[in-house]
Amino acid sequence: MVMTDPVADLLTRVRNAARAGHKQVSVSHSNFKEALVKLLVGEGYLDGYALDSDGPHRTIQVDLKYTTGGKPAFRGLERISKPGLRVYVRRDKIPYVMNGLGVAVLSTSKGVLPDYTARREGVGGELICRVW
């Protein structure tokens, strides 16, 4: 089976593992996925990650984060730009997620950035996902 959207696969694995209450989830590695996970860790939605290269393929071990009540640190994780319909935004059209309580993730010429950093840097790009 050919994977047509590896980013959606990453987000779905994280979302499903969090709903099931798992501590970790393993996903296949790519530099883009690593940058996305690193951003989500920096924003406080995930606890951490580690690169694992036991077999012939590298993987990312993602540590999930929960509140004291046992709920996931994020309430929603939604893919926006898809392989069949790419969504690009100009720097002045970057959307706010939940009036600034969430974060939109953009792939820009300066790397994978959260919405507020892209606004400050004055760059637009592909709207990858939103998290709240």
C-alpha positions as a Markdown table, in Angstrom:
| # | Residue | x | y | z |
|---|---|---|---|---|
| 1 | Met | 0.0 | 0.0 | 0.0 |
| 2 | Val | 1.3 | 3.4 | -0.9 |
| 3 | Met | 1.0 | 6.2 | 1.6 |
| 4 | Thr | -0.4 | 9.3 | -0.2 |
| 5 | Asp | -0.4 | 11.7 | 2.8 |
| 6 | Pro | 2.3 | 10.9 | 5.4 |
| 7 | Val | 1.5 | 14.1 | 7.4 |
| 8 | Ala | -2.1 | 13.1 | 7.8 |
| 9 | Asp | -0.9 | 9.7 | 8.9 |
| 10 | Leu | 1.3 | 11.3 | 11.6 |
| 11 | Leu | -1.6 | 13.5 | 12.8 |
| 12 | Thr | -4.0 | 10.6 | 12.8 |
| 13 | Arg | -1.6 | 8.3 | 14.7 |
| 14 | Val | -1.0 | 11.0 | 17.4 |
| 15 | Arg | -4.8 | 11.8 | 17.7 |
| 16 | Asn | -5.7 | 8.1 | 18.0 |
| 17 | Ala | -3.0 | 7.3 | 20.4 |
| 18 | Ala | -4.0 | 10.2 | 22.6 |
| 19 | Arg | -7.6 | 9.2 | 22.6 |
| 20 | Ala | -6.6 | 5.6 | 23.5 |
| 21 | Gly | -4.5 | 6.9 | 26.4 |
| 22 | His | -1.1 | 5.7 | 25.1 |
| 23 | Lys | 2.1 | 7.2 | 26.4 |
| 24 | Gln | 4.0 | 6.9 | 23.1 |
| 25 | Val | 3.3 | 6.4 | 19.4 |
| 26 | Ser | 5.8 | 5.5 | 16.7 |
| 27 | Val | 5.7 | 7.0 | 13.2 |
| 28 | Ser | 8.0 | 6.7 | 10.2 |
| 29 | His | 10.7 | 9.4 | 10.0 |
| 30 | Ser | 11.0 | 12.2 | 7.5 |
| 31 | Asn | 12.7 | 15.6 | 8.1 |
| 32 | Phe | 9.3 | 17.4 | 7.6 |
| 33 | Lys | 7.6 | 15.1 | 10.1 |
| 34 | Glu | 10.4 | 15.6 | 12.6 |
| 35 | Ala | 10.1 | 19.4 | 12.2 |
| 36 | Leu | 6.4 | 19.2 | 12.7 |
| 37 | Val | 6.7 | 17.1 | 15.9 |
| 38 | Lys | 9.5 | 19.4 | 17.2 |
| 39 | Leu | 7.1 | 22.4 | 16.7 |
| 40 | Leu | 4.3 | 20.6 | 18.5 |
| 41 | Val | 6.6 | 19.8 | 21.4 |
| 42 | Gly | 7.7 | 23.4 | 21.6 |
| 43 | Glu | 4.1 | 24.6 | 21.6 |
| 44 | Gly | 3.3 | 22.3 | 24.6 |
| 45 | Tyr | 1.0 | 19.9 | 22.8 |
| 46 | Leu | 3.4 | 16.9 | 23.0 |
| 47 | Asp | 5.9 | 15.9 | 25.7 |
| 48 | Gly | 8.9 | 15.1 | 23.6 |
| 49 | Tyr | 10.2 | 12.8 | 20.9 |
| 50 | Ala | 13.2 | 10.6 | 20.1 |
| 51 | Leu | 14.7 | 9.3 | 16.8 |
| 52 | Asp | 15.0 | 5.5 | 16.6 |
| 53 | Ser | 16.9 | 3.7 | 14.0 |
| 54 | Asp | 16.8 | 0.1 | 15.1 |
| 55 | Gly | 15.8 | -1.5 | 11.8 |
| 56 | Pro | 16.4 | -0.4 | 8.2 |
| 57 | His | 14.0 | 2.5 | 8.6 |
| 58 | Arg | 14.2 | 5.4 | 11.0 |
| 59 | Thr | 11.2 | 6.1 | 13.2 |
| 60 | Ile | 10.1 | 8.9 | 15.5 |
| 61 | Gln | 9.0 | 7.9 | 19.0 |
| 62 | Val | 6.5 | 10.6 | 20.0 |
| 63 | Asp | 5.8 | 11.1 | 23.8 |
| 64 | Leu | 2.2 | 12.2 | 24.3 |
| 65 | Lys | 1.3 | 14.8 | 26.9 |
| 66 | Tyr | -1.8 | 14.7 | 29.1 |
| 67 | Thr | -3.4 | 17.1 | 31.6 |
| 68 | Thr | -3.6 | 16.3 | 35.3 |
| 69 | Gly | -7.2 | 15.0 | 34.6 |
| 70 | Gly | -5.8 | 12.5 | 32.1 |
| 71 | Lys | -7.1 | 14.4 | 29.0 |
| 72 | Pro | -4.8 | 15.0 | 26.0 |
| 73 | Ala | -2.9 | 18.3 | 26.0 |
| 74 | Phe | -4.7 | 19.2 | 22.7 |
| 75 | Arg | -8.4 | 19.1 | 22.0 |
| 76 | Gly | -8.2 | 19.1 | 18.2 |
| 77 | Leu | -5.6 | 18.3 | 15.6 |
| 78 | Glu | -6.8 | 19.0 | 12.0 |
| 79 | Arg | -5.1 | 18.6 | 8.6 |
| 80 | Ile | -5.8 | 21.6 | 6.4 |
| 81 | Ser | -3.6 | 21.4 | 3.2 |
| 82 | Lys | -3.9 | 18.0 | 1.5 |
| 83 | Pro | -2.2 | 16.4 | -1.5 |
| 84 | Gly | -5.3 | 16.8 | -3.6 |
| 85 | Leu | -6.0 | 20.4 | -2.4 |
| 86 | Arg | -3.1 | 22.4 | -1.3 |
| 87 | Val | -3.9 | 25.5 | 0.8 |
| 88 | Tyr | -1.6 | 28.5 | 0.7 |
| 89 | Val | -1.9 | 31.7 | 2.6 |
| 90 | Arg | -0.3 | 35.1 | 2.2 |
| 91 | Arg | 1.3 | 36.7 | 5.2 |
| 92 | Asp | -1.6 | 39.0 | 5.8 |
| 93 | Lys | -4.2 | 36.1 | 5.5 |
| 94 | Ile | -2.8 | 33.7 | 8.1 |
| 95 | Pro | -5.8 | 32.6 | 10.2 |
| 96 | Tyr | -6.1 | 32.7 | 13.9 |
| 97 | Val | -7.0 | 29.4 | 15.6 |
| 98 | Met | -9.6 | 29.7 | 18.4 |
| 99 | Asn | -8.8 | 33.5 | 18.6 |
| 100 | Gly | -5.2 | 32.8 | 19.3 |
| 101 | Leu | -5.7 | 30.0 | 21.8 |
| 102 | Gly | -4.6 | 27.4 | 19.2 |
| 103 | Val | -1.9 | 27.4 | 16.6 |
| 104 | Ala | -1.8 | 27.1 | 12.8 |
| 105 | Val | 1.3 | 25.4 | 11.4 |
| 106 | Leu | 2.7 | 26.7 | 8.2 |
| 107 | Ser | 5.4 | 25.4 | 5.9 |
| 108 | Thr | 7.3 | 28.5 | 4.8 |
| 109 | Ser | 10.5 | 29.4 | 3.0 |
| 110 | Lys | 12.0 | 29.8 | 6.6 |
| 111 | Gly | 10.9 | 26.4 | 7.7 |
| 112 | Val | 8.0 | 24.9 | 9.6 |
| 113 | Leu | 6.6 | 27.8 | 11.7 |
| 114 | Pro | 3.6 | 28.5 | 14.0 |
| 115 | Asp | 1.2 | 31.2 | 12.8 |
| 116 | Tyr | 2.4 | 33.9 | 15.1 |
| 117 | Thr | 6.1 | 33.5 | 14.1 |
| 118 | Ala | 5.1 | 33.5 | 10.4 |
| 119 | Arg | 3.2 | 36.8 | 11.0 |
| 120 | Arg | 6.2 | 38.3 | 12.8 |
| 121 | Glu | 8.6 | 37.2 | 10.1 |
| 122 | Gly | 6.3 | 38.4 | 7.4 |
| 123 | Val | 6.1 | 35.2 | 5.5 |
| 124 | Gly | 3.2 | 33.1 | 4.2 |
| 125 | Gly | 3.2 | 29.5 | 3.0 |
| 126 | Glu | 1.3 | 26.3 | 3.0 |
| 127 | Leu | -1.2 | 25.9 | 5.8 |
| 128 | Ile | -0.3 | 22.4 | 7.1 |
| 129 | Cys | -2.6 | 21.9 | 10.1 |
| 130 | Arg | -4.2 | 23.6 | 13.1 |
| 131 | Val | -4.0 | 22.5 | 16.7 |
| 132 | Trp | -6.1 | 23.6 | 19.7 |
